[in-house]
Amino acid sequence: MINRPTYKELNRKINLAKKFVKNNQFNIVDPVPFALDLIELDCDADQETMSTILDEITPNDYVGSRPPQKSYKSKIKGSDLFAFAWESRCLKCKAYFKFAIINDTLWLVSLHKDKK
């Protein structure tokens, strides 16, 4: 049994997420709590910021479970959740970012200061 996600799978997911952001194919699962976290980070979830964040993370920054947790949120129910924590130059803090990919959409689940 392969311990997924593998480095290769994570790299593929990050690159796919970059493509969806570039094509403006991304949404926020829970806009209100997400917005409150963005206020604390003093940033926006716009195309430029999300591209920069995705350029910063690598498969080595993955902190999610193995195998990935499945979402219970209705919009993305049953999808794999990919969580990353890293020292962000853009956000000027240790940050935590979680996303899911369904069909041709990147779903932003959370983006905030790392709480660990």
Salt bridges, closest charged atoms under 4 A:
GLU9 OE2 - ARG4 NH2 2.62
ASP30 OD2 - LYS73 NZ 2.73
ASP55 OD1 - LYS18 NZ 3.44
ASP80 OD2 - ARG4 NH2 2.79
ASP80 OD1 - LYS70 NZ 2.73
